[in-house]
Amino acid sequence: MAKWRTYCNSLRLRMALRVADHGSLASEGQTIVKEILSNPGAYPVVENNSQNILINYQGNKLTAIENQHEDGIKGGFESDGGRRNRASKK
């Protein structure tokens, strides 16, 4: 759960930073950035490579879960669909 929370906060911070300097969401983005960075206890984020969020593919151990998806978990991360969660710019 801690890794999931850290991942979500990091993603939220990244999205807020993206809109914080222009456009109609700038004010809201700036508020979110301040909220996250001012309270690291409540909003932990990935701060260095050793905290990197990683899903290890474990082969047959995930077979039951994989069968719920057309091309499996690994296939989802390696397919076009797995690349849609990436920001287009820094």
C-alpha positions, 0 to 999 in steps of 0.5 A: 500500500505504501508503494501504491500511495507513493506512486499515486502522489508522485503521479499527481505531483507530476501532473500538477507541475505540468499545468502549474505554469500556464492555462486554466488549471495553473492556479489549481496545479500550483495549489496541489504542488504546494500541498504535496511538497509542504506535507511529505508525511501525508504525501510521500513521493518518489525522491530518488532511483532507489525508491523507483516503483517497479512491478516484477514479472514473475512468470507462472506465479501471475498466471491466474491474474494474467488470464483475466487480460487478453495478452497478460500483464507483461504484454500490457506493459510492453504493448502500445496500451502500456505506453499511454500513461506517459507524459508527452513532454517534461 
